[in-house]
Amino acid sequence: MTDEPTHTSTLSNAAVEMLWRGNVIEAIKVVRAERNLGLKEAKDLVDAYIRSQPSLRQKMEQAQAEMWQKLKRGLLVALIFAAVAAYVFFQSR
């Protein structure tokens, strides 16, 4: 048995466009409004669509990996800045 949603038809152009823009939340909102579904059902439908589209899935995974890299760099810069600020603060005392 699978967790695939029972609504297996394709998504509307508006929902697909949101996905290609990287906006999964907006795509879920569009599906909910268009099909009068609950949040879980709409999310399951969008997730199933993403899984069925290898190029879309790859694009989203790449964007997520890039976001994590940027986040790691930002945290590293913030940590270095905090260390320098702490050093300067304690040296001035």
Beta strands, then each sheet from edge to edge (+ up, - down):
end
